[in-house]
Amino acid sequence: MTEMKQFVPTDEAKGQAKRLRLFAILAWVIAIAGEIFAIMKLLHNDMLTWLIVAIVVILGLSIAGSLMWKKANRLDPASEKDKTRFFFQNQLGAIMAVLAFLPLVIFIFTNKDLDKKTKGIAGTIGIIALLIAGITGIDFNPPSVEKYTQQINEQTQVIKDLNNGLDLVYWTDQGNKFHIFEDCQHIKGRNIHSGTVEDAWKARKIGDSELCLTCRKRSEKAHGLEPGSTLKEVPEAAPQEAQ
């Protein structure tokens, strides 16, 4: 019986994830501080330009924080067993986007000192920024320990089926692909590492590792398999992505 492998992030991946989360939190804190400043100092008719500038800056900080947070979650994902933590860890970017913009938008539309034109322009821009930041912050395909564990075990079985029973793959320091053939055209001339599928995941410290499409087709042809017969088990790699 094949031994099941459990995904466990490396210490290096955990360390990198921790740093990314700290930077993300810092970006969000500055964004919220900017929101407070805008509410207190910029909600005046003659400050419309600066209010718009503030909204754009807050949007940039909110998006940057969300992207760093998502990357951290792929390095060190939450477990689906703790549903509350799993939800908040993966959707925190959207929550922080609401905190960074919703109070400001409310204050813009309810401020009696602003004329209709200022409310219309600033309020519309604020709502658009809120939507952009919120959508960017949502993780529509959140990573988890269970998901990565399943992928590693499925990919290991597929590699064995395509590689004469051997759990042996090759990879480089770039991209998120692993390869069955050391002479694959996508990794020729690069610094190549070898090991198991699990080793490949751990070495590159990234989630959602995939089998190289070229290697998969080459091995299927060599074993007389129908083209694409392993596509469901191992997601097809996009041709333009780094190998």
VOPAGU-2260 file (C-alpha; in pm, 1 decimal, decimal comma):
REM VOPAGU-2260
SITE   aa  ch    i         X         Y         Z
SITE  MET   A    0       0,0       0,0       0,0
SITE  THR   A    1     135,2     343,2     -96,1
SITE  GLU   A    2     227,3     556,2     203,2
SITE  MET   A    3      22,9     874,7     224,0
SITE  LYS   A    4     231,4    1190,9     239,4
SITE  GLN   A    5     124,4    1485,7     454,5
SITE  PHE   A    6     199,4    1839,0     341,3
SITE  VAL   A    7     410,5    2021,5     598,1
SITE  PRO   A    8     558,5    2364,2     515,7
SITE  THR   A    9     931,6    2396,2     569,8
SITE  ASP   A   10    1074,2    2624,5     838,0
SITE  GLU   A   11    1205,5    2850,0     562,5
SITE  ALA   A   12     859,3    2872,2     405,9
SITE  LYS   A   13     705,8    2951,0     743,5
SITE  GLY   A   14     965,5    3222,3     800,6
SITE  GLN   A   15     901,7    3379,6     462,0
SITE  ALA   A   16     526,1    3362,6     520,1
SITE  LYS   A   17     565,9    3534,3     857,1
SITE  ARG   A   18     762,2    3819,7     701,1
SITE  LEU   A   19     506,8    3862,5     423,9
SITE  ARG   A   20     222,4    3873,1     675,3
SITE  LEU   A   21     402,3    4137,5     880,4
SITE  PHE   A   22     451,2    4354,0     569,1
SITE  ALA   A   23      86,9    4296,8     471,2
SITE  ILE   A   24     -36,0    4402,9     813,0
SITE  LEU   A   25     189,2    4708,6     799,9
SITE  ALA   A   26      44,3    4805,8     460,3
SITE  TRP   A   27    -309,5    4767,5     593,4
SITE  VAL   A   28    -233,8    4967,3     907,6
SITE  ILE   A   29     -94,4    5253,3     698,3
SITE  ALA   A   30    -397,9    5231,1     468,7
SITE  ILE   A   31    -638,5    5259,9     762,1
SITE  ALA   A   32    -430,9    5543,7     908,7
SITE  GLY   A   33    -461,0    5717,6     571,1
SITE  GLU   A   34    -835,3    5663,2     580,9
SITE  ILE   A   35    -857,9    5824,1     927,0
SITE  PHE   A   36    -647,2    6116,8     807,9
SITE  ALA   A   37    -872,0    6160,7     503,1
SITE  ILE   A   38   -1183,9    6159,7     721,1
SITE  MET   A   39   -1040,8    6412,3     964,3
SITE  LYS   A   40    -853,9    6646,0     728,7
SITE  LEU   A   41    -967,0    6606,7     367,4
SITE  LEU   A   42   -1347,9    6601,9     374,3
SITE  HIS   A   43   -1384,3    6955,9     244,4
SITE  ASN   A   44   -1492,9    7089,9     -95,1
SITE  ASP   A   45   -1154,9    7254,9    -156,8
SITE  MET   A   46    -965,8    6931,3     -77,3
SITE  LEU   A   47   -1122,7    6711,2    -347,0
SITE  THR   A   48    -798,2    6655,0    -536,2
SITE  TRP   A   49    -609,9    6550,4    -223,4
SITE  LEU   A   50    -900,0    6330,9    -115,5
SITE  ILE   A   51    -882,1    6146,8    -448,4
SITE  VAL   A   52    -504,8    6110,9    -409,0
SITE  ALA   A   53    -558,5    5967,2     -60,8
SITE  ILE   A   54    -812,4    5715,2    -193,6
SITE  VAL   A   55    -569,5    5600,9    -463,9
SITE  VAL   A   56    -285,8    5561,5    -209,7
SITE  ILE   A   57    -511,4    5367,3      27,0
SITE  LEU   A   58    -614,0    5144,7    -264,1
SITE  GLY   A   59    -251,5    5072,5    -352,9
SITE  LEU   A   60    -165,2    4983,3       5,8
SITE  SER   A   61    -474,4    4764,4      40,3
SITE  ILE   A   62    -395,7    4570,7    -278,6
SITE  ALA   A   63     -28,7    4530,6    -185,4
SITE  GLY   A   64    -126,8    4395,7     154,6
SITE  SER   A   65    -372,8    4148,3       2,3
SITE  LEU   A   66    -122,3    4016,6    -252,2
SITE  MET   A   67     144,3    3964,4      14,6
SITE  TRP   A   68    -107,8    3795,7     243,7
SITE  LYS   A   69    -220,7    3557,1     -31,3
SITE  LYS   A   70     138,6    3464,0    -110,5
SITE  ALA   A   71     201,5    3397,0     258,9
SITE  ASN   A   72    -102,9    3168,9     271,0
SITE  ARG   A   73      36,0    2963,2     -15,1
SITE  LEU   A   74     364,4    2922,1     164,6
SITE  ASP   A   75     201,7    2834,4     497,9
SITE  PRO   A   76    -166,4    2745,0     443,6
SITE  ALA   A   77    -432,5    2700,8     708,4
SITE  SER   A   78    -608,9    2372,3     779,5
SITE  GLU   A   79    -970,4    2326,7     675,9
SITE  LYS   A   80   -1036,2    2153,3    1008,9
SITE  ASP   A   81   -1051,5    2490,8    1184,3
SITE  LYS   A   82   -1318,7    2650,1     965,4
SITE  THR   A   83   -1317,7    2988,0    1140,9
SITE  ARG   A   84    -942,5    3034,2    1113,4
SITE  PHE   A   85    -945,5    2896,1     760,4
SITE  PHE   A   86   -1202,9    3155,4     651,5
SITE  PHE   A   87   -1045,1    3456,9     818,9
SITE  GLN   A   88    -689,4    3367,3     718,8
SITE  ASN   A   89    -781,2    3330,7     352,0
SITE  GLN   A   90   -1029,9    3618,2     325,0
SITE  LEU   A   91    -857,4    3871,9     550,0
SITE  GLY   A   92    -761,3    4081,4     247,3
SITE  ALA   A   93   -1127,2    4141,8     161,1
SITE  ILE   A   94   -1210,6    4219,0     524,3
SITE  MET   A   95    -929,2    4474,2     549,0
SITE  ALA   A   96   -1040,2    4633,3     220,4
SITE  VAL   A   97   -1382,6    4696,5     371,6
SITE  LEU   A   98   -1225,1    4845,8     683,7
SITE  ALA   A   99    -998,7    5067,3     473,8
SITE  PHE   A  100   -1275,9    5212,9     255,4
SITE  LEU   A  101   -1629,5    5164,3     386,1
SITE  PRO   A  102   -1607,4    5416,2     675,3
SITE  LEU   A  103   -1455,4    5673,2     439,3
SITE  VAL   A  104   -1729,3    5621,1     179,2
SITE  ILE   A  105   -1997,1    5653,6     447,4
SITE  PHE   A  106   -1842,5    5976,0     578,7
SITE  ILE   A  107   -1821,7    6119,1     226,3
SITE  PHE   A  108   -2192,0    6068,2     158,1
SITE  THR   A  109   -2310,4    6174,7     504,5
SITE  ASN   A  110   -2087,5    6481,5     545,9
SITE  LYS   A  111   -2307,3    6792,6     544,3
SITE  ASP   A  112   -2014,5    7021,4     458,5
SITE  LEU   A  113   -1962,2    6861,9     115,1
SITE  ASP   A  114   -2157,4    6978,3    -188,1
SITE  LYS   A  115   -2324,8    6732,3    -426,0
SITE  LYS   A  116   -2049,7    6752,2    -685,1
SITE  THR   A  117   -1775,5    6666,6    -434,6
SITE  LYS   A  118   -1984,0    6385,8    -285,4
SITE  GLY   A  119   -2058,4    6247,5    -630,6
SITE  ILE   A  120   -1697,9    6246,4    -750,3
SITE  ALA   A  121   -1526,7    6138,8    -427,7
SITE  GLY   A  122   -1801,4    5894,4    -335,1
SITE  THR   A  123   -1797,8    5723,6    -674,7
SITE  ILE   A  124   -1419,5    5690,8    -670,9
SITE  GLY   A  125   -1435,2    5559,2    -315,9
SITE  ILE   A  126   -1692,4    5294,0    -406,3
SITE  ILE   A  127   -1491,2    5185,0    -710,9
SITE  ALA   A  128   -1176,4    5163,1    -496,5
SITE  LEU   A  129   -1367,2    4960,2    -235,6
SITE  LEU   A  130   -1484,4    4713,8    -500,4
SITE  ILE   A  131   -1138,4    4679,7    -654,5
SITE  ALA   A  132    -970,4    4628,5    -317,5
SITE  GLY   A  133   -1241,1    4389,8    -201,2
SITE  ILE   A  134   -1229,7    4171,2    -512,0
SITE  THR   A  135    -849,0    4168,4    -503,0
SITE  GLY   A  136    -858,4    4066,2    -139,1
SITE  ILE   A  137   -1091,9    3769,0    -192,7
SITE  ASP   A  138    -916,9    3435,8    -239,5
SITE  PHE   A  139   -1145,5    3244,8    -475,3
SITE  ASN   A  140    -929,8    2931,4    -455,0
SITE  PRO   A  141    -791,4    2930,9    -100,9
SITE  PRO   A  142    -502,0    2697,1     -22,8
SITE  SER   A  143    -515,0    2450,6     262,5
SITE  VAL   A  144    -302,9    2179,5     420,0
SITE  GLU   A  145    -558,7    1922,6     306,6
SITE  LYS   A  146    -563,5    2048,8     -52,0
SITE  TYR   A  147    -184,8    2039,4     -81,7
SITE  THR   A  148    -170,2    1697,3      82,1
SITE  GLN   A  149    -419,8    1563,2    -172,6
SITE  GLN   A  150    -231,4    1720,2    -462,8
SITE  ILE   A  151     103,1    1578,2    -351,1
SITE  ASN   A  152     -36,1    1226,3    -318,5
SITE  GLU   A  153    -228,2    1240,7    -647,5
SITE  GLN   A  154      73,5    1380,2    -830,3
SITE  THR   A  155     301,5    1119,2    -673,8
SITE  GLN   A  156      78,2     840,4    -804,4
SITE  VAL   A  157      64,0     995,0   -1151,2
SITE  ILE   A  158     443,9    1031,7   -1160,2
SITE  LYS   A  159     481,2     664,8   -1067,0
SITE  ASP   A  160     238,1     566,8   -1341,8
SITE  LEU   A  161     431,6     770,8   -1596,6
SITE  ASN   A  162     780,4     694,3   -1464,4
SITE  ASN   A  163     795,0     314,5   -1432,5
SITE  GLY   A  164     693,5     315,3   -1067,5
SITE  LEU   A  165     955,5     569,7    -961,0
SITE  ASP   A  166     871,1     876,1    -757,3
SITE  LEU   A  167    1149,1    1078,7    -916,3
SITE  VAL   A  168    1120,7    1426,8   -1064,4
SITE  TYR   A  169    1345,4    1716,9   -1161,2
SITE  TRP   A  170    1301,6    2088,5   -1098,1
SITE  THR   A  171    1482,2    2420,2   -1104,0
SITE  ASP   A  172    1482,8    2713,3    -865,7
SITE  GLN   A  173    1232,9    2903,4   -1081,7
SITE  GLY   A  174     868,5    2842,1   -1161,8
SITE  ASN   A  175     627,6    2588,7   -1013,9
SITE  LYS   A  176     677,6    2294,0   -1251,7
SITE  PHE   A  177     849,3    1963,2   -1189,7
SITE  HIS   A  178     969,0    1736,8   -1470,3
SITE  ILE   A  179     995,0    1365,6   -1541,0
SITE  PHE   A  180    1286,7    1404,3   -1782,8
SITE  GLU   A  181    1614,0    1567,4   -1682,5
SITE  ASP   A  182    1673,1    1665,1   -2046,0
SITE  CYS   A  183    1336,9    1840,5   -2080,6
SITE  GLN   A  184    1376,8    2142,3   -2309,3
SITE  HIS   A  185    1232,1    2375,9   -2047,4
SITE  ILE   A  186    1509,2    2315,0   -1791,9
SITE  LYS   A  187    1811,0    2253,5   -2013,6
SITE  GLY   A  188    2111,3    2458,8   -1909,3
SITE  ARG   A  189    1967,2    2543,8   -1568,1
SITE  ASN   A  190    2061,8    2437,3   -1217,9
SITE  ILE   A  191    1858,8    2115,1   -1190,5
SITE  HIS   A  192    1756,9    1940,4    -867,7
SITE  SER   A  193    1608,2    1593,0    -829,8
SITE  GLY   A  194    1399,9    1408,4    -574,4
SITE  THR   A  195    1044,6    1300,4    -500,4
SITE  VAL   A  196     731,7    1502,6    -577,2
SITE  GLU   A  197     717,7    1591,6    -209,5
SITE  ASP   A  198    1081,1    1705,6    -222,0
SITE  ALA   A  199     999,8    1930,9    -519,3
SITE  TRP   A  200     715,1    2098,5    -330,3
SITE  LYS   A  201     928,3    2157,5     -21,3
SITE  ALA   A  202    1236,9    2275,2    -208,7
SITE  ARG   A  203    1059,0    2556,6    -388,5
SITE  LYS   A  204     841,8    2656,5     -92,6
SITE  ILE   A  205     541,2    2730,3    -314,1
SITE  GLY   A  206     197,1    2580,1    -341,0
SITE  ASP   A  207      19,8    2431,5    -639,4
SITE  SER   A  208     322,5    2267,8    -800,2
SITE  GLU   A  209     247,4    2101,9   -1133,0
SITE  LEU   A  210     386,9    1845,8   -1372,9
SITE  CYS   A  211     539,3    1994,5   -1687,1
SITE  LEU   A  212     297,2    1956,5   -1980,0
SITE  THR   A  213     577,9    1865,3   -2221,1
SITE  CYS   A  214     707,7    1590,0   -1992,5
SITE  ARG   A  215     357,0    1453,6   -1937,1
SITE  LYS   A  216     286,9    1425,9   -2310,7
SITE  ARG   A  217     628,9    1274,6   -2378,3
SITE  SER   A  218     583,2    1009,6   -2109,4
SITE  GLU   A  219     225,0     930,4   -2213,7
SITE  LYS   A  220     347,7     873,0   -2569,0
SITE  ALA   A  221     633,3     651,3   -2449,5
SITE  HIS   A  222     393,8     438,7   -2240,5
SITE  GLY   A  223     127,1     419,2   -2508,6
SITE  LEU   A  224    -127,4     612,1   -2301,9
SITE  GLU   A  225    -403,7     823,3   -2447,3
SITE  PRO   A  226    -299,6    1190,2   -2473,4
SITE  GLY   A  227    -432,2    1383,7   -2175,1
SITE  SER   A  228    -520,3    1069,4   -1980,8
SITE  THR   A  229    -351,4    1207,3   -1668,2
SITE  LEU   A  230    -480,1    1560,7   -1707,8
SITE  LYS   A  231    -737,3    1535,2   -1429,8
SITE  GLU   A  232    -486,5    1408,4   -1178,2
SITE  VAL   A  233    -220,1    1669,9   -1252,5
SITE  PRO   A  234    -333,2    2017,5   -1365,9
SITE  GLU   A  235    -211,1    2113,9   -1710,8
SITE  ALA   A  236      70,6    2365,3   -1703,1
SITE  ALA   A  237      21,3    2692,1   -1885,7
SITE  PRO   A  238     276,4    2714,6   -2171,7
SITE  GLN   A  239     376,3    3070,3   -2084,2
SITE  GLU   A  240     457,6    2998,3   -1720,3
SITE  ALA   A  241     812,9    2960,5   -1599,7
SITE  GLN   A  242     938,0    2605,7   -1581,3
